[in-house]
Amino acid sequence: MNSPSLQPSVLFVSDAHLGGFSNKENERIESEFIQLINYCDRNEIRLAILGDLFDYWMEYPNFVPNIGKNLLDRFEAFNQKLGPTLFITGNHDNWTLGHLRKRGFYIEHNEYVFDSGKDKIMTLHGDGLADPSYELIRPLMHRILRHDYFIKCYRSLLPPKRGIKLMKYFSRLTRKFDEGAQKVKKLDQWCRNQLKNTDRNIILCGHDHIPRRKQFAFGTYINLGTFYHHRTMALYNKDGISLVCWKPEMQSLNQFETTD
């Protein structure tokens, strides 16, 4: 599979949390995301998912969650036409085996760097990174839940339907803990340091659900916010990087106003 590309342009999205709400709300989120894919298809815009597309996702060897089938069907056709969509798994949907790759996604579990020659764009979910040299340590609970031994035991002890039901309950319970002023401040500071001390000049992530753009002399940091609520995302093209908002009633992307 080819690596994800920045050409001709890419739309970065995170935190749709599909499956985490009422049936009516989940249908709205899925429908609006499919409309967004259709827009990108028409305009030859690639997509990149920076985590938590799903509110819960636990693949078993012969079983996948019954969630987002229409969205995944649309993504599969989109990926076949435009090339693989980057999917950096988040803290709600990192328990993957091979199903998402079969759908045409390029799966990463930590970070991915796009290099256009002019820009080096670091992308991650935002809950932390496994490599200690980055000095962005995941919370203990996240490290436990991502550990291969925990995942093996979970799948062994709980059959698919029961295991996914428990994960669904736990995901809804913990989603609110992904937000908070302290987490926002910590992530802002980490991104600032990375931009200042590395060759990356753009950092994109999500996770804490607060859309914002921070512009420094040495680079740009954008938090994508949420698709399920804000409908915000980052668009990279020949004009640079911008924080935009999907307007389903207009079927268009508009500039999102925020304070640096």
N, C-alpha and C positions, 0 to 999 in steps of 0.2 A: 504493500500500500504506500502511495506517495505521501510525503509530509504535507501538512496544511500549508497553504500559501496565502500571502497578503494581496495577491493580484486577482482582479483589478481593485477590489476593495473588500473589507471584512466588517461584519457587524458582530460585536461581542456582547453576549447576553448571559445573565446568571439569575439564579434564585427564582425560578418559576414555581417551584414546590408543588408541582402537579400531583394531585392525589391527597393533598393536605386539608381539603376544605369540603364543603357540602357538594353534593352531586351537581347542583346547578352552577356553583362557582367553579368547580373543576371543569365542567363543560365550557364555561366562558373562557377560562385560561387556555384550554386546549384549542378552542376555535380561534382565538386571537393569535395564538402562536402559529397555527397553520396559515392564517392570513398573512402573518409576517413572512413566513417561508415563501409563500406565493409571491409576495412583493419582492423578496430577494431574488427569487428565480427570474422574475420578469426583468429585473435590473442588473442581473449578473453580479450580485453581492454574495460573497461567501459568508458563512456563519461560524462562530466559535462559541461553545458553551463552557462557561467557567464555573460549573458546579451547581448542584442542587436543582437540576432540571426537574427531578422528582423529589417528593417529600419523603419517600421511602423507596428503596430498591434493593432487594436481596435476590440475586440469581442462585438457583440450585442447578445441579448438573442437567436435569431434565425438566426444569420448571422455571419460568420467569414470571414476575408479577403481572397481574392483569390490570395494567394501568397504561394510559397513553398510547394505546395501539394505533389509533388514527394518526396521532402525531408522529409516531415512529415509522408508520407506513409512508407518510409524506416526506419525512427526513430521508428515508431510504431512496426514494426516487430522486430527491434533491441531491443527495450525495453521489448517486450514479451519474448525474448530469454535470455537476460543478466540481466534483472532487470531494475528498473526505472532510467532514466537519470535525474540528478539534473538539473533544469532550474531556475537560479536566474534571474529574469526579470531585464532588464536594463531601461534606460530612454527613449528608443524608443519602447519597446515592453512589458510594464507592465500592459496594459489594458486587462487583461484576465478575463474570466469567467470559463468555464469548459472544453473547447475544448482541450487544451493542456494536461490536466490531463487525458482525455479520450484517448489521444494518448500515454499515459504511462509515461509522465514526472512527476517528483516530483517538484512541483512549490514552490519557495520561492521568496519573494519580497524584502528581505533585505540582510541577511547573513546566511551562513550555516557553521558549524564547523565539519570537519571530525576528528575522533580520532582513530588512529591506535594502540594506546598503546605506541608507540614510538614517534609519531608525532601528534601534534594538528594543523590542517590546517584550517585557516580561509579563507573562500571564499566569495566574494562580487563582485558587478559590478564595483563600484568605484566612482559613482556619489554622494554618500552620504548614510547615514543610518538614519532611523526614530528615533531610540533610542538616546536621547540626551546625554546619558552617554558615548557614543562612541566619542563624540566631532568631528563628521564628518557630519556637517550639509549640507543637500542638498541645492543648490541654490533655491531662492524663486520661480522661474518659475517652477522648477522641483517639488517643494512641492505643488504648485497650480495644476499642471497637474496630479499629483498622488492622489489628494484629492477626497474622495468619492463623495462629493457634486458636484465638477466640472465634474466628469465622468458621474454622473447621469444626470446633466443638458445637457452635450454634447450629450449623447445618446438620450435624450428627444427632443432636438431642431433640431438635424441633423439626417436625416435617414441614414441608413448604407452606401449607395453608396456615398452620399455627404460627410458624416462624415469621411469616410476612404480616400476619395480624398483630403480633406483638410488636414488630418493628413499626408498623403504622401507628400504633398507640404511642410508642416511645417517641417517634419523630414529632408527632403533634405536641407532645408534652414539652419537648426540648427546643422547639423552633423559637420560642420567645427568648431563650437564653442566648441565641445567636446575635441579639441586639444588645445595646448598652453603651453608655458614654465612654466608659473606660476602654472597652474593646475598640471603639472608634478611634480614640486618642492613641492607643498602642499601635494600631495598624497604620494610622497616618504617620506616626513617627518612624516606624520601621520602613515604610515606603520612601520617606524623605531621605533616610540614611542610605538606602539602597541606590537611589538615584544619584546621591552626592558622591558615593564611594565606589561605584561600579561603572561599567560602560553602558548599562541600560539607561535610556533616556525617557522611556515611557513604561509605567507599571499599571496594569489593569487587574482588578479583582472584584469580588463581591463579598458575600458572607454576612456582613453586619447590617445589611438591608438599608443603608443610608446613602442615597446617590449624592455624589459630590465630585468636584474637580479641584485639585490643588496644583497650582502652577508655580514652579520654582525656576530660578535662573539656570539650573542644571537639569531640568526635566519636568515631566508631567505625570501626575498620579490621578487616576480616575477610579472611583468606586462605582460599580454599575448599578447599585441599588437593587430593586426587585422588578422582575417582569410581572409577577402576579398582582402587584399593587401599583407601583410607580410606572411600570412599562418603560423604564429607562434602560439605556444600553450605550455602548460606545461605538462610533463609526470611524473607521480608518480608511482614508482614500488619498488621492493626490493632493488634497488640500490640508491634510494633517489629521489630527485626532479630535473628535468632538463628543460631548455628552448629549445624546439625543433621546427623544421620547416617541414611542409609537402611538399614533392616534388612529385607533381602529375605525372611528366614525368617518375619518378622512382618508384612510388607507395611505398614510404618509408618515414620514419621520420628520419631526420638528426639533429645533434646538431646545434643550432643556436648560432653563435658567437656574443657576445655583451660585452661592457665594464662595469664592476661593478662601 
